[in-house]
Amino acid sequence: MPERSSAASPQPARPSAPDRPVAFISIGVLAMFILLALVFRDAVTSGIDTAFAASSEWFGGYWQLLLLATFLAAVVLAFTPYARARMGGTATVEYSRFKWLAMIMSTLLAGGGVFWAAAEPVAHYLDEPPHFGAAATAQERVTNALAQSFVDWGFLAWAILGTLGAVVMSHAHSKGMPLRPRTLLYPVMGKRILTSWVGTVADIVSVLAVVAGTVGPIGFLGLQVSYGISVLTGIPDGYPMQLTIIAVLTGMAALSVSSGLGRGIQILSRVNIWMALILMAAVLLLGSAGYVLRAWAGGFATYVTDFFSLSLYQGDQAWLSGWTVFFFGWFVGYAPLMSVFVARISHGRTVRDLLLSNAVLAPVVTTLWFAVLGGTGLALELRNPGSVTGAYASDGVPAVVMSISAQLPLSLPVTVFFLVLTTMFVTTTTDSMSFAIAQSCTASGEPSTRLRATWAVVMGIAAAVLISIGDGGIGALQSVIVITAAPVGFLMLPSVFAAPVFVRRMAIEQGVVTPRGGAAAPAEAEGSAEPVPEADASAAQSSASRSI
């Protein structure tokens, strides 16, 4: 069926009913964390480090298995006849393919969009990943460094963020369930999750995980861009500059999310993608395109060849907790609200389109992006040893981008472009996640403009306060997302088993396939996944919100 785009939402707007307990408890916990971090900095840091290590040790292996199972299930499901079913039960898409992919990719690439894409391959080149052992040649080290970066940001990361969870969310929403993290437990608890305390806890934990995962990049951006501006202009790299950067980003995000999905968020996303394509082309042309493409091919081949052993590596636990498990925990923490966001913008897309775009296309593009930035850095390092790794060793992640751009022709405009693009990426993640958080704090209907903007401002203020106590405040908050990923990871598990069942039901309901024997679609079982009329769901959730 031909794709049709519509500016209007396929579902009629309903009055907004905020869930005050979820909103107030989430903000209260965040405020308490910031206060404790300011007053008892060392004790909080020590406690978080201990909890982080325990979470990585106890749940790291589970996250690896969960992400792998999600990816494999998504790919297999995509090639079944049932995958021709459409998200939301409508053939009219709300956003064109470019707008849709731009919103998804811009949201997910923020943390690694520029600085980590450049720095992680360099870090793995300098300190070889233990899975590979000691490489015989410098080129083998380059290949292994890129392959390891692809593990951390590749197929498994994208699969947990935008595939099976979004399918479950969309199907449950068509049965009257709200677009909230608690709906991921619909396959297990059915409509009871609307009023259960388990649903409230699921929403709060998911909101806190995403807040931690978004405030971290906002604060990190302030530190990174301030460093870059200082290098370019000589202006002191201090708190006033960092605060100004965060204020600008927060203002842009608040305005964008206030205007809604169809305006600010998708406009910023499209600008991001075009800027990223321009920057990618510029770095390839000004650097070494041939070398980068060969390096990408070698790294990608190693990634695919050693896919299972790399994805499930358990050798060096200390190294794992700092890299693969850390990133996997981060993505698991983001997964429930990304499921909300992806389901919300994917009306009319076929399940196959959703699964293959998120589990295959987006990761391949991401690996190419990492190869262009990181591979160029490694090419410059091989040409002039120490020119990139030295900067990384002395000044950390922000210095890698600066050292790469400084060695390219037209270094000044390239550096400015790097800094602007990074700011835009993080702004897009902030506005998208502000929308998803506000949706999670809304019992029924679309989240209000005030609530959306409030969350953008709250996260900006949190980042500004935390960087006032130095890198430790932001680092502690970034570690918190791995801690919150421990319970959040169990929210994503039912989707692995429920998504194939729900997709089959969607296909039968939409007439995509005929059930065996020509019988009607089976009703969902009472107490596990009973369809909930939209009006009843909204009323039940509003009542629960008032009574908690």
CORBEL-V871415 format. One record per pair of residues at least 12 apart in sequence whose C-alpha atoms are under 7 Angstrom apart, sorted by the first residue. I is the first residue (numbers start at 1). GAP is how many residues later the second one is. If there is no record, write none. Layout:
I,GAP + I,GAP
This chain:
3,89 + 3,90 + 4,88 + 4,89 + 5,87 + 5,88 + 5,89 + 5,90 + 5,91 + 6,86 + 6,87 + 6,88 + 6,89 + 7,87 + 8,86 + 9,85 + 13,432 + 13,433 + 14,431 + 14,432 + 15,430 + 16,426 + 16,428 + 16,429 + 16,430 + 16,431 + 16,432 + 17,425 + 17,426 + 17,427 + 17,428 + 17,525 + 18,423 + 18,424 + 18,425 + 19,422 + 19,423 + 19,424 + 19,526 + 20,525 + 21,524 + 21,527 + 22,178 + 22,181 + 22,182 + 22,419 + 23,418 + 26,178 + 26,181 + 26,182 + 34,432 + 37,436 + 45,431 + 48,428 + 48,432 + 51,432 + 52,427 + 52,430 + 52,431 + 55,427 + 55,428 + 55,431 + 56,265 + 56,269 + 59,427 + 60,265 + 63,265 + 63,266 + 64,247 + 64,248 + 67,89 + 67,90 + 67,93 + 68,88 + 70,89 + 70,90 + 70,94 + 70,426 + 71,84 + 71,85 + 71,88 + 71,288 + 73,423 + 74,89 + 74,90 + 74,281 + 75,280 + 75,281 + 77,423 + 78,274 + 78,277 + 78,278 + 82,421 + 82,422 + 82,425 + 82,430 + 82,431 + 83,267 + 83,268 + 83,269 + 83,420 + 84,266 + 84,267 + 84,268 + 84,423 + 84,428 + 85,265 + 85,266 + 85,418 + 85,421 + 85,422 + 85,425 + 85,427 + 86,262 + 86,263 + 86,264 + 86,265 + 87,83 + 87,259 + 87,260 + 87,261 + 87,262 + 87,263 + 87,264 + 88,82 + 88,83 + 88,86 + 88,259 + 88,260 + 89,259 + 89,421 + 90,257 + 90,258 + 91,257 + 92,256 + 93,254 + 93,255 + 93,256 + 94,251 + 94,253 + 99,167 + 99,171 + 100,245 + 102,167 + 102,168 + 102,171 + 103,163 + 103,166 + 106,163 + 106,166 + 106,319 + 106,322 + 106,323 + 107,321 + 107,322 + 107,325 + 108,321 + 110,315 + 110,316 + 110,319 + 111,106 + 111,315 + 113,309 + 113,312 + 114,308 + 115,282 + 115,283 + 115,286 + 117,253 + 117,256 + 117,257 + 118,252 + 118,255 + 118,256 + 118,259 + 118,282 + 118,283 + 119,255 + 119,278 + 119,281 + 120,29 + 121,24 + 121,25 + 121,28 + 121,253 + 122,252 + 122,255 + 122,256 + 122,267 + 124,21 + 125,16 + 125,17 + 125,20 + 126,263 + 130,186 + 142,236 + 143,152 + 143,155 + 143,156 + 144,155 + 146,153 + 146,225 + 147,152 + 147,153 + 147,155 + 147,156 + 150,153 + 150,217 + 151,152 + 151,159 + 151,160 + 152,172 + 152,175 + 154,209 + 154,212 + 154,213 + 155,204 + 155,205 + 155,208 + 157,171 + 157,174 + 158,200 + 158,201 + 158,205 + 159,199 + 159,200 + 160,172 + 160,175 + 161,170 + 161,173 + 161,174 + 161,177 + 161,178 + 162,176 + 162,177 + 162,180 + 162,196 + 163,191 + 163,192 + 163,195 + 163,196 + 164,331 + 164,332 + 164,335 + 165,19 + 165,174 + 165,327 + 165,330 + 166,173 + 166,174 + 166,176 + 166,177 + 167,176 + 167,332 + 168,16 + 168,327 + 168,331 + 168,334 + 169,14 + 169,15 + 169,170 + 169,171 + 169,174 + 170,173 + 171,331 + 175,356 + 175,357 + 175,358 + 175,359 + 176,355 + 176,356 + 176,357 + 176,358 + 176,361 + 177,355 + 177,357 + 177,360 + 178,266 + 179,161 + 179,260 + 179,261 + 180,23 + 180,160 + 180,259 + 180,260 + 181,21 + 181,22 + 181,25 + 181,155 + 181,156 + 181,259 + 182,17 + 182,20 + 182,21 + 184,307 + 184,308 + 184,311 + 185,306 + 185,309 + 186,343 + 187,307 + 187,311 + 187,341 + 187,342 + 188,340 + 188,341 + 189,338 + 189,339 + 189,340 + 190,337 + 190,338 + 190,339 + 190,340 + 191,338 + 191,339 + 191,341 + 194,346 + 194,347 + 195,345 + 195,346 + 195,349 + 203,237 + 205,279 + 205,283 + 206,127 + 206,130 + 206,131 + 206,282 + 207,230 + 209,124 + 209,125 + 209,272 + 209,275 + 209,276 + 210,123 + 210,124 + 211,248 + 212,265 + 212,266 + 212,268 + 212,269 + 213,117 + 213,265 + 213,268 + 214,216 + 215,244 + 215,245 + 215,247 + 215,248 + 216,247 + 216,258 + 216,261 + 216,262 + 217,209 + 218,28 + 218,208 + 218,245 + 219,244 + 219,245 + 219,248 + 219,255 + 220,254 + 222,20 + 222,23 + 222,24 + 223,19 + 224,174 + 225,194 + 226,15 + 226,16 + 228,174 + 239,229 + 243,221 + 246,214 + 246,218 + 249,174 + 249,178 + 250,206 + 250,207 + 250,210 + 252,175 + 253,174 + 253,175 + 253,177 + 253,178 + 253,203 + 254,177 + 254,199 + 254,202 + 254,203 + 256,175 + 257,174 + 257,175 + 257,178 + 257,195 + 257,196 + 258,191 + 258,194 + 258,195 + 265,163 + 265,166 + 265,167 + 268,160 + 269,159 + 272,149 + 272,152 + 272,153 + 275,146 + 280,92 + 284,88 + 286,122 + 286,123 + 287,89 + 287,121 + 288,88 + 292,79 + 292,80 + 292,83 + 292,84 + 295,80 + 296,72 + 296,75 + 326,156 + 329,153 + 329,156 + 330,151 + 330,152 + 330,155 + 332,153 + 332,156 + 332,157 + 333,148 + 333,149 + 333,151 + 333,152 + 333,155 + 337,99 + 340,96 + 341,95 + 377,27 + 387,16 + 388,12 + 388,15 + 388,16 + 391,12 + 402,13 + 430,26 + 431,25 + 434,18 + 434,21 + 434,22 + 435,17 + 438,13 + 438,14 + 443,95 + 443,98 + 443,99 + 444,94 + 505,16 + 508,13 + 509,12
